């Protein structure tokens, strides 16, 4: 079994608006106890709002700071700037082409020159497409082609592994375990160009809201004093809700309405999570970590995705445990799945920890130091093989 080398990186997203230049956040991160870094495009390094000249200068200064302070950027990742656009799923080709040519390709070239991997969440499917199953399928066919072409470009420009972050709602694919596998398989099957995923261990908090309701639950909702315009269940499509409303208003027999709703839900199967494991972070890791060259790590209670640091207070109520997480990663390498891209030989476990505007700088620093102290138990140094880390525990 060939296990990956593990790197524990601190994402510099915690430094947004406070430490904004490589000369400030890189030595700070090194002083906090980290030698590996994930650089967020949001921290003054995004092609959407920076000039080519500034980007070139930023990279030169980054390289100089890496050499001076002995810390290294291991990956680049998108943040909120690109997250807030429909992006590659936008219906207008001009928008898609602009993002590919103006953001993705420059980002890939930079990652290739730096010999690091990169990732992003860069597509959200508009509601009018979500409500039309044929348009939804066509949208994903286009996405698979776009991502295959991106994978080819990345392969030719430094063998960069491009990661698409898994999310937690139907319009922001991939968002379920099986759906993520199918996403990776469909891209890889076109031309053999690999696209990978990013498992964020806090992104399993929304799937339960989109579970497919059983027949009994639909019957109960309709037969127990239903109110038109309010259905307590997730039915997936406007057409299913219209049937529910007609039954609630007495325009349609309720028993027939249940039958019709079940038929509608079959047409929109992509709107539902049908596996309880979609809400289990360890199940995600066991199934997909080996296809996740960049993982996002945060402390979570399993109810929300707060991107909290690993402080004693947070760990008491959190469900993320270092040893258990490493064991789950190892389990993913012991599984075989046909049609998937090659397993990654390196995983950057990037601590994606947010700091609120009301936290003062010393508080932020203390949280990052305490997080490093916690993870020293499990990853005392970077670049060690996973099996060797587990042998030490």
Phi and psi in degrees as a GROMACS rama.xvg file:
@    title "Ramachandran Plot"
@    xaxis  label "Phi"
@    yaxis  label "Psi"
@TYPE xy
-97.6118  104.674  UNK-2
-88.8132  156.494  UNK-3
-82.9669  160.021  UNK-4
-79.3625  141.43  UNK-5
-112.685  134.715  UNK-6
-125.677  133.049  UNK-7
-101.893  110.384  UNK-8
-112.345  149.475  UNK-9
-102.615  121.117  UNK-10
-72.1814  133.366  UNK-11
-80.8992  15.2899  UNK-12
-64.6329  -24.6979  UNK-13
-63.5964  -20.3027  UNK-14
-93.5165  2.61832  UNK-15
-51.432  131.925  UNK-16
68.706  -0.340096  UNK-17
-116.096  -54.8032  UNK-18
-117.987  99.6303  UNK-19
-112.059  -1.71264  UNK-20
-122.14  149.873  UNK-21
-52.8245  -35.0221  UNK-22
-69.5725  -13.9885  UNK-23
-104.313  -49.3165  UNK-24
-78.5643  -29.1581  UNK-25
-68.6626  -49.8692  UNK-26
-64.8274  -30.684  UNK-27
-62.8531  -47.8547  UNK-28
-62.2588  -39.4204  UNK-29
-63.1027  -41.6305  UNK-30
-65.9022  -27.432  UNK-31
-78.0897  -7.31298  UNK-32
111.356  9.41661  UNK-33
-112.188  141.525  UNK-34
-110.908  -10.6272  UNK-35
-114.145  143.121  UNK-36
-135.638  143.845  UNK-37
-107.94  125.34  UNK-38
-96.169  121.637  UNK-39
-83.3803  133.079  UNK-40
-60.2947  -25.3929  UNK-41
-63.8337  -26.7866  UNK-42
-84.4071  66.3856  UNK-43
62.4633  37.1244  UNK-44
-145.226  41.986  UNK-45
-112.248  132.699  UNK-46
-66.3746  -13.7764  UNK-47
-73.1444  -26.4786  UNK-48
-135.309  4.70812  UNK-49
-111.952  149.687  UNK-50
-79.8144  161.319  UNK-51
-60.6822  -37.8917  UNK-52
-64.5511  -42.4212  UNK-53
-66.8005  -41.9108  UNK-54
-58.6621  -44.7863  UNK-55
-62.2447  -42.8115  UNK-56
-64.8589  -42.3696  UNK-57
-58.7515  -43.1821  UNK-58
-66.4634  -40.0005  UNK-59
-62.4957  -43.3071  UNK-60
-68.481  -34.8924  UNK-61
-63.4166  -48.2772  UNK-62
-59.366  -42.2034  UNK-63
-64.6508  -41.5269  UNK-64
-67.532  -37.8409  UNK-65
-59.0258  -45.2913  UNK-66
-67.6331  -39.5878  UNK-67
-69.4014  -39.9422  UNK-68
-105.721  -6.49389  UNK-69
71.8195  33.1549  UNK-70
-126.26  156.286  UNK-71
-137.949  137.511  UNK-72
-74.4364  121.724  UNK-73
-97.4704  -18.0643  UNK-74
-162.436  157.298  UNK-75
-114.358  144.568  UNK-76
-147.755  146.935  UNK-77
-74.1367  164.455  UNK-78
-130.242  -133.835  UNK-79
-78.4467  -24.3115  UNK-80
-57.109  -52.7081  UNK-81
-83.7059  -23.0202  UNK-82
-63.14  -26.1611  UNK-83
-92.373  12.27  UNK-84
-117.463  152.467  UNK-85
-66.042  -24.0566  UNK-86
57.0262  -124.806  UNK-87
-69.0491  -12.0817  UNK-88
-100.255  7.99932  UNK-89
-64.4952  139.421  UNK-90
-65.2608  -22.7354  UNK-91
-91.5106  119.945  UNK-92
-59.7369  -29.6822  UNK-93
-63.9243  -37.5742  UNK-94
-66.5243  -46.6412  UNK-95
-59.4909  -48.7811  UNK-96
-62.7085  -37.5331  UNK-97
-63.0043  -41.571  UNK-98
-69.1446  -42.0257  UNK-99
-64.0074  -48.9302  UNK-100
-78.5437  -35.9067  UNK-101
-93.46  -19.6825  UNK-102
-121.439  -57.421  UNK-103
-66.3817  -50.3074  UNK-104
-63.0043  -45.8751  UNK-105
-59.9196  -39.0933  UNK-106
-64.8123  -40.3005  UNK-107
-64.5241  -44.1918  UNK-108
-62.1966  -40.6185  UNK-109
-64.3009  -44.7035  UNK-110
-62.0956  -39.506  UNK-111
-64.0799  -41.6804  UNK-112
-67.2392  -31.3978  UNK-113
-88.0204  -6.29072  UNK-114
59.4997  47.5235  UNK-115
-133.112  167.857  UNK-116
-95.6778  169.551  UNK-117
-147.48  164.122  UNK-118
-158.43  170.08  UNK-119
-166.04  165.401  UNK-120
-117.876  103.283  UNK-121
-133.371  28.7905  UNK-122
-154.105  138.339  UNK-123
-135.208  133.883  UNK-124
-91.3158  121.012  UNK-125
-58.94  153.127  UNK-126
-63.0123  -36.0325  UNK-127
-64.6629  -27.0459  UNK-128
-79.2526  -39.5446  UNK-129
-60.0097  -29.7105  UNK-130
-89.9155  10.3843  UNK-131
-135.697  106.224  UNK-132
-61.9098  -34.3853  UNK-133
-68.5597  -44.3567  UNK-134
-64.0896  -35.5522  UNK-135
-62.2424  -46.2522  UNK-136
-62.9025  -42.2695  UNK-137
-64.5497  -38.6524  UNK-138
-60.1315  -43.2412  UNK-139
-72.6097  -31.5687  UNK-140
-61.2219  -41.8767  UNK-141
-64.3964  -42.3091  UNK-142
-62.8071  -41.7639  UNK-143
-60.8463  -41.4869  UNK-144
-66.4901  -44.2465  UNK-145
-59.2686  -46.9432  UNK-146
-69.8153  -33.2519  UNK-147
-63.0417  -42.7823  UNK-148
-64.9785  -37.9933  UNK-149
-63.5001  -42.1521  UNK-150
-60.7723  -39.7979  UNK-151
-65.3615  -43.719  UNK-152
-61.7009  -40.2014  UNK-153
-67.1877  -37.4288  UNK-154
-65.5664  -38.4375  UNK-155
-80.5877  -11.946  UNK-156
-121.095  58.2773  UNK-157
101.668  12.5047  UNK-158
55.7812  40.3768  UNK-159
-73.0972  132.452  UNK-160
-90.3679  115.788  UNK-161
-95.6559  127.093  UNK-162
-110.733  133.978  UNK-163
-104.467  119.113  UNK-164
-71.8264  131.551  UNK-165
-76.7798  138.453  UNK-166
-115.199  -155.185  UNK-167
-142.048  24.9817  UNK-168
-147.641  154.413  UNK-169
-57.5937  -34.3426  UNK-170
-80.7707  -8.48187  UNK-171
-117.138  72.9063  UNK-172
-76.7684  156.184  UNK-173
-77.3995  150.562  UNK-174
-140.07  -2.87496  UNK-175
-125.243  164.971  UNK-176
-61.5161  -54.3054  UNK-177
-66.8886  -35.6797  UNK-178
-64.6623  -35.5774  UNK-179
-67.7559  -41.5572  UNK-180
-61.0609  -45.1098  UNK-181
-64.2876  -37.4892  UNK-182
-59.6794  -50.1586  UNK-183
-65.2184  -40.4634  UNK-184
-64.8934  -44.1611  UNK-185
-65.1456  -37.8379  UNK-186
-68.0048  -46.5181  UNK-187
-65.4953  -31.0106  UNK-188
-72.8123  -18.584  UNK-189
-68.2058  -59.3477  UNK-190
-136.022  11.8408  UNK-191
76.0947  17.2473  UNK-192
-91.6918  122.023  UNK-193
-85.1502  131.416  UNK-194
-117.864  138.821  UNK-195
-109.38  179.873  UNK-196
-120.334  168.294  UNK-197
-121.196  119.795  UNK-198
-88.7682  116.015  UNK-199
-98.9973  119.211  UNK-200
-73.9588  2.56603  UNK-201
-106.061  1.48097  UNK-202
-92.1741  24.0483  UNK-203
-108.92  24.2566  UNK-204
-102.465  -4.06384  UNK-205
-110.161  -21.403  UNK-206
-59.7244  -31.7157  UNK-207
-63.8175  -24.5744  UNK-208
-72.4973  -15.8031  UNK-209
-116.485  25.2337  UNK-210
-67.5871  144.628  UNK-211
-75.7045  120.655  UNK-212
-72.4759  145.009  UNK-213
-77.5682  163.779  UNK-214
-55.2077  -41.9582  UNK-215
-61.7862  -38.6559  UNK-216
-67.2708  -38.0557  UNK-217
-66.6338  -42.843  UNK-218
-59.9825  -44.5629  UNK-219
-61.8791  -41.5468  UNK-220
-66.4292  -31.1125  UNK-221
-86.1239  -32.7225  UNK-222
-90.8391  -9.33687  UNK-223
-106.501  74.8334  UNK-224
52.522  60.0123  UNK-225
-68.7611  150.178  UNK-226
-117.128  125.175  UNK-227
-58.3225  133.748  UNK-228
90.6763  -5.33332  UNK-229
-137.607  113.397  UNK-230
-119.786  125.83  UNK-231
-76.4775  -4.32905  UNK-232
-107.46  158.659  UNK-233
-89.8802  112.967  UNK-234
-104.197  -11.1733  UNK-235
93.3968  -38.7397  UNK-236
-133.707  153.693  UNK-237
-60.5231  -35.9144  UNK-238
-65.0364  -37.273  UNK-239
-68.2303  -39.2737  UNK-240
-67.434  -33.0775  UNK-241
-64.2278  -39.7172  UNK-242
-63.4761  -45.1619  UNK-243
-59.0842  -43.0171  UNK-244
-64.9316  -40.6862  UNK-245
-62.1527  -40.7848  UNK-246
-67.9697  -40.4103  UNK-247
-64.3943  -31.2181  UNK-248
-87.9749  0.72322  UNK-249
81.1747  12.1895  UNK-250
-86.589  -11.8307  UNK-251
-143.798  138.887  UNK-252
-58.2478  133.025  UNK-253
-66.2422  -38.6713  UNK-254
-63.7708  -41.0448  UNK-255
-67.6556  -35.6866  UNK-256
-61.4282  -41.374  UNK-257
-59.8315  -45.0372  UNK-258
-59.8399  -45.8932  UNK-259
-65.3542  -39.3146  UNK-260
-64.1652  -43.6174  UNK-261
-59.514  -39.0406  UNK-262
-67.1037  -39.8759  UNK-263
-64.0073  -40.72  UNK-264
-63.0201  -31.2435  UNK-265
-62.3061  -34.6425  UNK-266
-70.2996  -24.538  UNK-267
-119.235  45.8777  UNK-268
-59.7191  -27.276  UNK-269
-68.7878  -10.1014  UNK-270
-85.1755  -2.71572  UNK-271
-123.615  147.214  UNK-272
-95.0702  123.035  UNK-273
-110.783  3.04183  UNK-274
-121.912  124.036  UNK-275
-59.1281  -25.964  UNK-276
-67.404  -15.8348  UNK-277
-61.7562  -19.3613  UNK-278
-101.54  11.8325  UNK-279
-113.696  110.621  UNK-280
-61.4391  -35.6337  UNK-281
-71.4797  -30.8121  UNK-282
-65.8344  -41.8805  UNK-283
-59.1644  -45.8845  UNK-284
-64.6347  -43.6865  UNK-285
-63.4566  -30.1958  UNK-286
-92.3062  -27.6389  UNK-287
-131.334  -4.37573  UNK-288
-59.3339  -35.2829  UNK-289
-70.2204  -9.59084  UNK-290
-113.832  20.7276  UNK-291
-125.763  80.7911  UNK-292
-58.5572  -25.4093  UNK-293
-124.609  121.411  UNK-294
-111.356  147.158  UNK-295
-105.215  126.298  UNK-296
-113.378  134.908  UNK-297
-154.057  161.231  UNK-298
-90.8858  136.494  UNK-299
-146.326  153.458  UNK-300
-92.1027  3.01805  UNK-301
84.4708  -2.76788  UNK-302
-105.798  -38.9093  UNK-303
-127.593  169.655  UNK-304
-117.319  76.3128  UNK-305
-85.5108  -8.27765  UNK-306
55.9902  49.9478  UNK-307
-86.4373  149.27  UNK-308
-73.1082  166.452  UNK-309
-93.2676  66.652  UNK-310
-88.984  164.857  UNK-311
-56.8394  -43.6458  UNK-312
-62.7522  -45.5418  UNK-313
-69.0919  -36.6515  UNK-314
-67.2681  -27.4689  UNK-315
-64.573  -33.3078  UNK-316
-108.029  -5.22154  UNK-317
-82.011  160.033  UNK-318
-110.301  2.90479  UNK-319
-91.6009  118.851  UNK-320
-120.264  131.483  UNK-321
-55.4855  -52.5277  UNK-322
-63.1029  -45.0171  UNK-323
-62.2701  -35.9321  UNK-324
-68.8979  -44.4021  UNK-325
-63.0972  -37.9147  UNK-326
-65.8045  -36.5473  UNK-327
-68.1539  -37.3888  UNK-328
-61.9919  -44.5284  UNK-329
-60.3352  -39.392  UNK-330
-61.4255  -32.9095  UNK-331
-65.7394  -30.4101  UNK-332
-77.8737  -13.8225  UNK-333
-90.6992  -3.76481  UNK-334
-99.3597  152.34  UNK-335
-124.259  134.615  UNK-336
-136.25  121.562  UNK-337
-69.1453  144.548  UNK-338
85.419  -1.68931  UNK-339
-87.4785  159.683  UNK-340
-67.5703  167.276  UNK-341
-58.5831  145.845  UNK-342
-67.7808  145.073  UNK-343
-77.113  143.159  UNK-344
-96.7825  5.82611  UNK-345
-150.316  134.183  UNK-346
-126.5  122.471  UNK-347
-93.3386  109.704  UNK-348
-87.3774  96.0399  UNK-349
-92.3342  118.676  UNK-350
-73.9375  104.44  UNK-351
-99.1399  88.0683  UNK-352
-113.475  126.175  UNK-353
-92.9793  148.027  UNK-354
-119.832  131.936  UNK-355
-77.9138  162.353  UNK-356
-65.4921  -19.9569  UNK-357
-93.174  -5.20822  UNK-358
-79.0201  133.284  UNK-359
-83.4747  157.856  UNK-360
-53.1231  -39.9541  UNK-361
-66.0733  -36.2465  UNK-362
-64.4837  -43.1493  UNK-363
-60.9858  -47.5163  UNK-364
-60.2315  -43.9054  UNK-365
-61.6179  -39.3061  UNK-366
-64.1144  -39.8162  UNK-367
-69.9239  -37.026  UNK-368
-66.9216  -43.7361  UNK-369
-64.4211  -35.8881  UNK-370
-62.5688  -42.7583  UNK-371
-65.4863  -38.7701  UNK-372
-61.6852  -40.3571  UNK-373
-62.1789  -47.4122  UNK-374
-77.2166  -15.2114  UNK-375
-59.6475  -27.5334  UNK-376
-62.5165  -30.1459  UNK-377
-111.362  -34.2936  UNK-378
-131.798  79.3652  UNK-379
-69.2512  -24.731  UNK-380
-149.037  159.068  UNK-381
-86.1879  153.897  UNK-382
83.3893  9.87887  UNK-383
-89.037  141.579  UNK-384
-65.4374  146.087  UNK-385
-56.5417  -43.3398  UNK-386
-64.1675  -33.2684  UNK-387
-70.7037  -36.5546  UNK-388
-62.5185  -43.764  UNK-389
-67.9855  -32.0151  UNK-390
-64.7202  -27.5354  UNK-391
-77.7913  -19.8494  UNK-392
